[in-house]
Amino acid sequence: MSRPAAQSAVEVTLSTGRVRGTDLGDVVRFYGIPYAEDPVGDLRFAAPVRQSPWTGVRDATRPAATAQRLRFDPDPAIPEPIVAGTDILHVDVWAPPEGAGHPVLVWIHGGGWESGSSHQPWFDGTAFARAGIVVVSVGYRLGVEGFTSFPDAPDNRGVRDWIMALEWVRDEIAAFGGDPGQVTVSGQSAGGGAVLCLLASPVATGLFHRGIASSPAVLRSPAAQAPKGATAAELAAGGRGAVDEFHRRLRRDNPFLMPFRPTIGDETVPVPPLEGIGEGPGLGLPLLIGSTATEFEGLVRALPGPALVPGAAMILRSQELPTTGLRALARQSSGRSLRRAVGAVVDAATIHSTVVRAAETRIAAGGPTWVYDFRWAAGRGAVHCADLPFFWSVPEAANVRAFLDAPVPTDLVAAMHGSWVSFVRSGDPGSPAYEAPTRRVQVWDEPPAVVDDGLADVREVWWPEGSI
């Protein structure tokens, strides 16, 4: 890296040209470095195309365009900045200012495959860079452009974007002091599901070496289908306005379904991720996986009473509850209020069951696996996203205090952030691995603890063959 005399800017030379970022003193930051051509015109619904070289020095001091253009949540936990433009296939980079051979953390944001961005404030990589880690946060296509299937376009365009971003890391990260042989891919919610998809994808083989799946979303029901006769070519010809209206239509027509997600069956995601992670090259890679204790119970508290039981039943069917787990589910629900019982069902069906299925599948096949459970119950409680400010060490980031609604314990932040730093550096978060028969789980609470069979209740319902 070269620094102009003012020490406020820093330049890096890539295979495609030079970029100018910001020198923050103990960290350097680059926003919006393109890894692929802008997906416009004929490229809107095509597989990503590698970025061609540019002349001069490209400015990387300000956030690039976001794939999210529509706002559906009026009060998201993590602020969702929307930036106009077309350069959505980009990466943001935080790096130590000096040195080489630093391990790399690649981040794939969540947001239900239709919202979020690479530069949301909770994903500021400064703390990791200060710990000697290069952070790469990925912008990728969302919604209709990224995940809706059309007969005249390749499936999983968003997945293909993730893979091309990882190829960019392999080819370019050394320019930022990163080691392309020490790459951890990570993500939360939809991004956590992305990690499991990539572990199961033969196309991603060799592009990363460890995985962190935080509250991974892997929905077993089919995604919303485009109306019969709809084509990518026709939609692309209508431009961005037509695409956005199509997105709104899919949401209106599928009020009880998250309409976007990866499609199973192409070369990028050939089999369901929870099957694919039990075999192939990804099995040997260390995986750290976990969730929050009460992921979506806040949403359940807001549901009208008549919707509770039908809603829970729909989720259980769509997430393929084993019939042999019904008796355990009934026993665990006994004595709870209806709303509390439904909340626990929704948490387990949407996220906890994925953690258990992934962990059990991997340890049965010998895959190195660690499991955590975030149980810090102060304020709003251990809800979806509440663990992220701890892992990223951003307790002062926008909306953190308002969302958590409780003072953030600095010791717990240090311990949780330190566990990810350790895992990115060595493939070991510093807690016992999840192995039979003890199935030890790292519990993040005050104080932290390691407990045997920490997900026993979820396992008894969702993985009953392992509970005998």
C-alpha positions in Angstrom: 0.0 0.0 0.0 1.2 3.6 -0.7 0.2 6.6 1.4 0.1 10.2 0.1 1.7 12.7 2.4 -1.6 13.8 4.0 -2.0 10.4 5.5 -5.8 10.7 4.9 -5.8 8.5 1.8 -4.2 5.2 0.8 -3.8 3.6 -2.6 -3.6 -0.1 -3.6 -2.9 -1.6 -7.0 -5.1 -4.5 -8.1 -5.1 -6.5 -11.3 -7.9 -4.2 -12.6 -6.3 -0.9 -11.6 -5.6 1.4 -8.6 -8.1 2.2 -5.8 -7.9 5.0 -3.3 -9.3 4.3 0.2 -9.2 6.0 3.6 -6.3 5.8 6.0 -7.8 5.9 9.5 -4.5 5.6 11.3 -4.5 2.1 12.7 -6.9 0.7 10.0 -7.3 1.3 6.3 -10.7 1.2 4.7 -11.9 0.8 1.1 -15.6 1.1 0.0 -17.1 -0.2 -3.2 -14.3 -2.0 -5.0 -16.0 -3.8 -7.9 -15.5 -7.5 -8.3 -17.9 -7.8 -11.3 -19.4 -5.6 -13.9 -22.5 -3.7 -13.0 -25.5 -6.0 -13.6 -27.5 -3.8 -15.9 -28.9 -4.3 -19.4 -28.1 -7.8 -20.7 -26.2 -8.5 -17.4 -29.1 -7.8 -15.1 -30.2 -11.5 -14.9 -26.9 -13.1 -16.2 -24.2 -14.8 -14.2 -21.7 -12.2 -12.9 -18.9 -11.1 -15.3 -15.5 -10.3 -13.9 -14.7 -6.6 -13.6 -12.7 -5.2 -16.5 -9.7 -2.9 -15.9 -10.1 0.8 -15.4 -7.8 3.7 -16.0 -6.6 6.2 -13.4 -7.3 5.8 -9.7 -10.8 4.6 -8.6 -12.3 6.3 -5.6 -13.1 3.9 -2.8 -13.7 6.4 0.0 -17.5 6.4 -0.1 -20.1 3.5 0.0 -21.1 2.2 -3.4 -24.7 1.4 -4.5 -26.8 -1.0 -2.6 -28.7 -3.9 -4.2 -31.6 -3.0 -1.8 -33.8 -0.4 -3.4 -37.1 -1.1 -1.6 -37.7 -0.7 2.1 -40.1 -3.2 3.6 -39.3 -3.0 7.3 -40.0 0.5 8.7 -37.8 -0.1 11.8 -35.0 -2.6 11.1 -32.7 -3.7 13.9 -29.7 -3.0 11.7 -29.9 0.3 9.8 -30.4 -0.3 6.1 -28.7 2.5 4.1 -29.9 2.7 0.5 -27.5 4.2 -1.9 -28.5 4.8 -5.5 -26.5 3.5 -8.4 -25.6 0.4 -10.4 -22.2 -0.7 -8.9 -23.8 -3.1 -6.5 -21.4 -6.0 -7.1 -18.6 -4.8 -4.9 -16.7 -5.4 -1.7 -15.8 -3.2 1.2 -12.4 -3.9 2.8 -10.9 -3.1 6.2 -7.3 -4.0 6.8 -4.3 -3.5 9.0 -2.2 -0.7 7.6 1.0 -2.7 7.5 2.2 -6.3 7.1 1.3 -9.4 5.0 -0.2 -12.8 5.6 -3.1 -11.6 7.6 -6.1 -14.0 7.9 -9.2 -12.9 6.1 -12.9 -12.7 7.2 -15.4 -12.5 4.3 -18.8 -11.3 5.4 -22.1 -12.1 3.6 -24.9 -9.9 5.1 -28.4 -11.2 5.9 -31.8 -9.6 5.2 -34.0 -12.4 3.9 -32.3 -12.3 0.5 -34.0 -9.0 -0.2 -32.5 -6.4 2.0 -29.2 -5.4 3.7 -25.9 -4.2 2.3 -22.1 -4.6 2.7 -21.8 -1.4 4.6 -24.4 -1.6 7.3 -23.0 0.1 10.4 -23.0 -3.1 12.6 -20.6 -4.7 10.1 -17.8 -2.1 10.5 -14.6 -4.2 10.3 -12.4 -1.8 12.3 -12.1 -4.0 15.4 -11.2 -7.1 13.4 -8.6 -5.1 11.4 -7.1 -3.8 14.7 -6.7 -7.5 15.6 -4.7 -8.2 12.5 -7.6 -9.5 10.3 -8.6 -8.3 6.8 -12.4 -8.0 6.5 -14.2 -8.2 3.2 -17.9 -7.4 3.2 -19.7 -8.5 0.0 -22.5 -6.7 -1.9 -24.6 -9.1 -4.0 -27.8 -9.1 -6.0 -31.0 -9.5 -3.9 -34.6 -10.3 -4.5 -35.8 -10.8 -8.0 -32.5 -10.1 -9.6 -30.6 -12.4 -7.3 -32.8 -15.3 -6.5 -36.1 -15.6 -8.6 -36.0 -18.4 -11.2 -36.7 -17.7 -14.8 -36.6 -20.0 -17.8 -34.2 -17.8 -19.7 -31.7 -17.0 -16.9 -29.3 -19.0 -14.7 -30.6 -19.8 -11.2 -28.9 -18.5 -8.1 -27.4 -15.4 -9.5 -26.9 -14.1 -5.9 -25.0 -17.3 -5.1 -22.9 -16.8 -8.1 -22.1 -13.3 -6.9 -20.9 -14.7 -3.6 -18.6 -17.2 -5.4 -17.2 -14.5 -7.7 -16.5 -12.3 -4.7 -14.6 -15.2 -3.1 -12.6 -15.5 -6.4 -11.8 -11.8 -6.1 -10.5 -12.4 -2.6 -8.3 -15.3 -3.8 -6.8 -13.1 -6.6 -6.6 -9.7 -5.0 -6.5 -9.9 -1.2 -2.7 -10.1 -0.9 -2.7 -6.4 -2.1 -4.3 -5.5 1.3 -2.0 -7.7 3.3 -4.4 -10.7 3.4 -3.5 -14.4 3.0 -5.7 -16.1 0.3 -4.9 -19.4 2.0 -6.6 -18.3 5.3 -10.1 -17.2 4.4 -13.1 -17.6 6.7 -16.5 -17.0 5.1 -19.1 -15.8 7.5 -22.7 -14.5 7.6 -25.8 -14.1 9.7 -29.4 -15.1 9.0 -29.7 -15.3 5.2 -25.9 -14.8 5.2 -25.5 -17.7 7.6 -27.5 -19.8 5.2 -25.1 -18.6 2.5 -22.2 -20.1 4.5 -23.9 -23.5 4.5 -24.7 -23.3 0.8 -21.1 -22.5 0.1 -19.9 -25.4 2.3 -22.0 -27.7 0.1 -21.1 -26.1 -3.2 -18.6 -27.9 -5.4 -18.1 -24.6 -7.3 -16.8 -22.9 -4.1 -14.3 -25.6 -3.3 -10.9 -24.2 -2.4 -12.1 -20.6 -2.1 -12.3 -20.6 1.7 -11.0 -22.6 4.6 -13.4 -22.0 7.5 -17.0 -21.0 8.0 -19.0 -19.1 10.6 -22.8 -19.5 10.3 -24.6 -17.1 12.7 -28.4 -17.8 13.1 -28.4 -19.5 9.7 -31.6 -19.3 7.7 -32.2 -22.4 5.5 -35.8 -22.6 4.4 -36.9 -26.0 3.3 -40.1 -24.9 1.5 -39.9 -23.8 -2.2 -39.4 -20.2 -3.0 -42.1 -18.1 -4.6 -42.4 -18.9 -8.3 -42.5 -16.2 -11.0 -45.9 -16.1 -12.8 -46.2 -18.4 -15.7 -44.8 -16.9 -18.9 -42.6 -14.3 -17.1 -39.1 -14.1 -18.5 -36.0 -12.4 -17.4 -35.6 -10.8 -20.8 -39.0 -9.1 -20.7 -38.4 -7.9 -17.1 -34.9 -6.6 -18.0 -36.3 -4.7 -20.9 -38.6 -2.8 -18.5 -35.7 -1.6 -16.5 -35.4 -1.1 -12.8 -38.9 0.1 -12.3 -40.4 -3.1 -13.8 -38.1 -5.2 -11.6 -39.1 -3.3 -8.5 -42.8 -3.7 -9.3 -42.3 -7.4 -9.9 -40.6 -7.7 -6.5 -43.6 -6.0 -4.8 -46.0 -8.3 -6.7 -44.2 -11.4 -5.5 -44.5 -10.1 -1.9 -48.2 -9.3 -2.3 -48.9 -12.7 -3.8 -47.0 -14.6 -1.1 -48.0 -12.9 2.2 -47.0 -15.8 4.4 -43.8 -16.8 2.6 -40.4 -15.3 2.3 -40.3 -15.2 -1.5 -36.6 -15.3 -2.1 -33.9 -17.9 -1.4 -31.3 -20.1 -3.2 -32.7 -22.7 -5.6 -31.7 -26.3 -5.2 -30.5 -28.2 -8.3 -27.9 -26.3 -10.3 -24.2 -26.6 -10.2 -23.8 -23.9 -7.4 -26.3 -25.5 -5.0 -26.8 -29.1 -6.3 -28.3 -30.5 -3.2 -30.0 -29.1 -0.1 -27.3 -27.5 2.0 -28.2 -29.5 5.1 -27.5 -32.6 3.1 -24.4 -31.3 1.3 -22.5 -30.2 4.3 -22.3 -33.9 5.4 -20.0 -34.8 2.5 -17.6 -33.4 0.0 -14.7 -31.0 0.4 -16.6 -28.6 2.8 -16.9 -31.4 5.4 -13.3 -31.1 6.4 -13.4 -27.3 7.0 -13.9 -26.0 10.6 -17.4 -24.6 11.1 -18.6 -22.4 14.0 -22.4 -22.3 14.1 -24.9 -20.9 16.5 -27.9 -18.8 17.2 -29.7 -16.6 19.7 -31.9 -18.2 22.3 -35.2 -16.4 21.4 -34.7 -15.5 17.8 -38.2 -14.4 16.7 -40.2 -14.4 19.9 -40.6 -10.7 19.7 -42.4 -11.1 16.4 -44.6 -13.7 17.9 -45.6 -11.4 20.7 -47.0 -9.0 18.0 -49.1 -11.6 16.3 -52.9 -11.6 16.8 -54.1 -14.5 19.0 -56.1 -16.3 16.3 -53.0 -16.5 14.0 -50.7 -18.2 16.6 -51.6 -21.9 16.1 -52.2 -21.8 12.3 -48.9 -19.8 11.9 -47.0 -22.3 14.0 -48.5 -25.3 12.1 -47.5 -23.8 8.8 -44.0 -23.2 9.9 -43.6 -26.7 11.3 -44.9 -28.2 8.0 -42.7 -26.0 5.8 -39.6 -26.7 7.8 -40.2 -30.5 7.8 -40.7 -31.3 11.4 -40.0 -35.0 11.9 -43.2 -36.8 13.0 -41.2 -38.7 15.5 -40.4 -35.4 17.3 -44.1 -34.5 17.9 -44.3 -36.2 21.2 -41.3 -34.4 22.5 -42.6 -31.1 21.2 -45.9 -31.6 23.0 -44.2 -32.4 26.3 -41.9 -29.4 26.0 -44.9 -27.1 25.3 -46.8 -28.4 28.3 -47.3 -25.7 31.0 -46.2 -22.8 28.8 -48.6 -20.1 27.7 -49.8 -20.4 24.1 -47.8 -17.4 23.0 -44.6 -18.6 24.7 -45.0 -22.1 23.3 -45.6 -20.8 19.8 -42.5 -18.5 20.2 -40.3 -21.5 21.1 -41.7 -23.4 18.1 -41.0 -20.6 15.7 -37.4 -20.1 17.0 -36.7 -23.8 16.7 -38.3 -24.2 13.3 -36.7 -21.2 11.7 -33.2 -21.2 13.1 -32.4 -23.6 16.0 -33.4 -26.7 14.0 -30.9 -25.6 11.3 -28.1 -25.3 13.8 -28.9 -28.8 15.2 -29.3 -30.4 11.9 -26.1 -28.9 10.6 -24.1 -29.8 13.7 -25.4 -33.3 13.9 -24.9 -34.0 10.2 -21.3 -32.8 10.4 -20.2 -34.6 13.5 -21.8 -37.9 12.2 -19.4 -37.6 9.2 -16.4 -36.3 11.2 -16.6 -32.6 10.4 -14.9 -30.3 12.9 -17.8 -28.2 14.4 -18.3 -25.7 17.2 -21.7 -24.5 18.5 -22.6 -21.4 20.4 -25.9 -20.3 22.0 -26.3 -16.5 22.8 -28.5 -16.3 25.9 -27.9 -12.8 27.2 -31.4 -11.8 28.2 -31.0 -8.2 29.3 -33.2 -5.5 27.7 -34.9 -6.8 24.6 -33.4 -10.3 25.2 -31.5 -12.7 23.0 -33.4 -12.0 19.9 -32.4 -12.2 16.2 -29.4 -10.0 15.5 -28.8 -9.1 19.2 -25.5 -11.1 19.1 -23.9 -9.2 16.2 -22.8 -6.0 18.1 -20.9 -8.4 20.4 -19.2 -10.4 17.8 -18.3 -7.3 15.7 -17.3 -5.3 18.8 -19.5 -2.3 17.7 -21.5 -1.5 20.9 -21.6 2.2 19.9 -22.8 1.6 16.3 -26.0 3.2 15.1 -29.2 1.8 16.8 -27.3 -0.8 18.9 -28.3 0.7 22.2 -31.8 1.4 21.2 -32.3 -2.1 19.8 -30.7 -4.0 22.7 -32.4 -1.7 25.3 -29.8 -2.4 27.9 -26.2 -1.5 28.7 -23.8 -3.6 26.8 -21.4 -5.5 29.1 -17.8 -4.8 27.8 -16.4 -8.1 29.2 -19.0 -10.1 27.1 -18.2 -8.0 24.0 -14.5 -8.7 24.4 -15.1 -12.5 25.0 -17.4 -12.9 22.0 -15.4 -10.8 19.6 -12.3 -12.6 20.8 -13.8 -16.0 20.0 -14.3 -15.0 16.3 -10.9 -13.5 16.2 -9.4 -16.8 17.4 -11.5 -18.8 15.0 -10.5 -16.7 12.0 -6.8 -17.0 13.0 -6.7 -20.6 13.9 -9.9 -22.5 13.1 -10.6 -22.8 16.9 -12.8 -20.3 18.8 -11.3 -21.3 22.1 -14.2 -23.4 23.4 -14.7 -27.2 23.2 -15.8 -28.7 19.9 -19.3 -30.1 19.5 -18.8 -33.8 19.6 -20.8 -36.9 20.6 -21.6 -37.8 23.3 -21.1 -34.6 25.3 -22.2 -32.1 22.6 -20.7 -29.2 24.4 -22.1 -25.8 23.5 -20.5 -22.4 24.3 -23.2 -20.3 26.0 -22.7 -16.6 25.7 -24.2 -14.9 28.8 -23.0 -13.2 32.0 -20.9 -15.1 32.8 -20.1 -17.2 29.7 -20.2 -21.0 30.2 -19.8 -24.3 28.4 -22.7 -26.7 28.9 -23.1 -30.3 27.9 -25.8 -31.0 25.3 -26.8 -27.4 25.3 -29.3 -27.8 22.5 -30.9 -31.0 23.9 -34.5 -29.8 23.7 -34.2 -28.8 20.0 -32.3 -32.0 19.2 -35.0 -34.1 20.8 -37.7 -32.6 18.5 -35.8 -31.9 15.3 -33.1 -34.6 15.3 -34.8 -37.4 17.3 -32.7 -40.2 15.8 -29.7 -38.6 17.7 -31.6 -38.4 21.0 -32.2 -42.1 21.5 
